[in-house]
Amino acid sequence: MVGSKDHGRVLLCFRDPVRYVVSTFNRYQPDSLGGGSFSAVVAGTERDPDPYGLQLWKGNYSLLTRKVVAAVGEEKVFLQPLEELLANPAEGMTHILEFLGSAHTFHKELTLPHNNQRSRGAPLRVDPCAPTPQHAAALSRLQSIYAPEYVRLRRLLLRMGRDLPPSVRDGEM
């Protein structure tokens, strides 16, 4: 559809794959399918049966990007790392609008709203900054699962002339 439109564009905004899994898991209730044990989710022994729910394969953004590029052409695809957009919203939004053909720029004071579905003050079920020993082992396993994805994302972003966000550059959270 976009490929046949002269002015059609595709914006793909992606998150660090490990952070995607941790954040999504933290929104799950402990008694929900796919929300009982972080270690079991990472090991693949516990899954959400809903294809729109937490699925480890969804963190492979480079594979989706390749499919979109093959369908519409690389010049019509803009790959935006979320952490770069959050670190500098005005610059990120200006780049997005340039890609879309607009000359509009944003003021440096631009902020993006942050809506967390978790109740304020509620503890994280998995805290990547202060993991329990069990969660540290699962996080390490998750990083090794996504190691090839970090390599693919680095190559893809560099080929597209984009800056590397720290998570992709360093290959970890």
C-alpha positions in Angstrom: 0.0 0.0 0.0 2.7 2.6 1.0 5.1 1.3 -1.7 2.7 2.4 -4.4 2.2 5.9 -2.9 4.7 8.4 -4.0 4.5 10.3 -0.7 3.8 7.3 1.5 6.2 6.8 4.5 6.6 4.3 7.3 7.9 5.3 10.7 9.1 2.4 12.9 9.8 3.4 16.5 11.4 0.7 18.5 12.4 0.1 22.1 15.4 -1.8 23.5 14.4 -5.5 23.1 15.3 -6.4 26.7 13.5 -3.3 28.1 10.5 -4.2 26.0 10.2 -7.7 27.7 10.9 -6.4 31.2 8.4 -3.5 30.9 5.7 -5.7 29.4 6.2 -8.3 32.0 6.0 -5.7 34.8 2.5 -4.7 33.5 1.2 -8.3 33.9 -0.6 -9.5 36.9 1.2 -12.4 38.7 -1.8 -14.7 38.1 -2.2 -13.9 34.4 -1.0 -16.3 31.6 2.6 -15.3 30.8 2.9 -13.2 34.0 3.7 -15.7 36.7 7.5 -16.1 36.5 9.9 -13.9 34.7 12.5 -16.7 34.5 9.9 -19.0 33.0 8.9 -16.4 30.4 12.6 -16.0 29.4 13.1 -19.7 29.3 10.0 -20.1 27.1 8.2 -22.4 29.5 5.5 -19.8 30.3 3.8 -17.9 27.5 0.9 -15.6 27.0 -1.4 -17.4 24.5 -2.5 -14.0 23.2 -0.4 -13.1 20.1 -0.8 -9.4 21.0 0.6 -10.1 24.5 4.2 -10.5 25.6 6.0 -12.6 23.0 9.8 -12.8 22.9 9.9 -12.8 19.1 8.4 -9.3 19.1 11.8 -7.8 20.2 13.4 -8.7 16.9 12.6 -5.3 15.4 15.3 -5.6 12.6 13.4 -8.6 11.1 10.2 -6.5 10.9 12.1 -3.6 9.5 13.7 -5.8 6.8 10.2 -7.0 5.7 8.8 -3.4 5.6 11.9 -2.2 3.6 11.5 -5.1 1.2 7.8 -4.1 0.7 8.1 -0.3 0.3 11.8 0.5 -0.2 14.4 1.8 2.3 13.9 5.5 1.3 10.3 5.3 2.6 11.2 3.8 6.0 12.4 5.8 9.1 13.7 3.7 12.0 13.5 5.7 15.3 15.0 4.3 18.5 12.7 5.2 21.3 15.5 5.9 23.8 16.9 8.5 21.4 13.5 10.2 21.0 13.1 10.3 24.8 16.6 11.6 25.3 16.1 14.5 22.9 12.4 14.9 21.9 12.8 18.1 20.0 15.6 16.8 17.8 13.9 13.4 17.3 10.5 14.9 16.4 12.3 17.3 14.0 14.0 14.4 12.3 10.7 12.6 12.0 9.0 15.6 10.5 11.9 16.1 8.0 11.5 12.5 6.9 7.8 13.2 6.4 8.6 16.2 4.3 7.9 19.0 6.8 10.2 21.9 7.6 8.7 22.4 11.1 11.1 22.3 14.0 10.4 21.9 17.7 11.6 24.0 20.6 14.2 22.5 22.8 11.8 22.6 25.7 9.6 19.9 24.1 8.8 17.0 26.4 7.0 13.8 25.7 4.3 12.6 28.1 5.1 9.4 30.0 2.1 7.2 30.8 3.0 4.2 32.9 0.2 1.6 33.2 1.6 0.4 36.5 0.1 2.1 39.6 2.3 4.9 40.9 4.5 3.7 43.8 3.8 0.1 43.0 7.1 -1.9 43.1 8.5 -3.3 39.9 8.1 -7.0 39.7 11.5 -7.1 37.8 13.8 -4.2 38.5 16.6 -4.2 35.9 18.5 -1.7 38.0 18.4 -3.8 41.2 17.5 -7.3 40.1 17.2 -10.2 42.5 19.7 -13.0 41.9 17.0 -15.0 40.1 16.0 -12.0 37.9 19.7 -11.2 37.3 20.2 -14.7 35.8 17.0 -14.3 33.6 18.1 -10.8 32.5 21.5 -12.2 31.5 19.8 -15.0 29.6 17.5 -12.5 27.9 20.4 -10.4 26.8 22.1 -13.4 25.3 18.9 -14.3 23.5 18.8 -10.8 21.9 22.6 -10.5 21.3 22.1 -11.3 17.5 19.3 -8.7 17.4 21.6 -6.0 18.8 24.1 -6.8 16.0 21.4 -6.7 13.3 20.0 -3.4 14.7 23.5 -1.8 14.8 24.1 -2.8 11.1 20.6 -1.6 10.1 20.8 1.7 11.8 24.3 2.5 10.5 23.2 1.5 7.0 20.2 3.9 7.3 22.5 6.7 8.5 21.1 6.8 12.0 22.8 7.3 15.3 23.2 4.3 17.6 21.4 4.5 20.9 23.4 3.3 23.9 21.5 0.0 24.3 22.1 -0.9 20.6 25.7 0.4 20.6 26.5 -1.5 23.8 24.2 -4.5 23.2 22.7 -4.4 26.6 20.3 -2.5 28.8 
